[in-house]
Amino acid sequence: MSTSGQPPQRMTIVLHSGSYDRVTNALSMAIIGLTVGMEAHILLTYEGLGRFVKGRLDDPYATDGAMMAMMQRGIDSERFHTIEEKLVTAKEMGLKLYACTTACATLGVTKEDLVDEVDSVMGLTAFIQMARDAAINWYI
């Protein structure tokens, strides 16, 4: 509950892209939403799901080489946080992270293949029901 006695507003993000810059941006938006008292829910699908396979969080998977080099310079200079660092922070703040059922089946990915921070596997229909009443919905 929020301080007004009303349930917190909800933010939902469908993360389709696995590009490093887009994933880190989605996590930043979730963290900001959580900071201001919102719920934050992310559905991982296709390349976005692939980014969360164990061992891929911070590798160049699905990212243009020039973009990855720019992101790496930011990380090396400590101006940016890694995806893993942002994910840990977001989860500690209450982020809910779901793997798309269809994307898992299509890519041959199981829940066990994914990083431990993924809460569960969820179908698109259930996620859309959750997004239906959300104050903010993003597709990245």
Summary of the structure (lengths in Angstrom):
residues: 140
radius of gyration: 14.9
end to end distance: 27.9
largest distance: 47.7
contacts: 437
relative contact order: 0.24
helix: 44%
strand: 19%
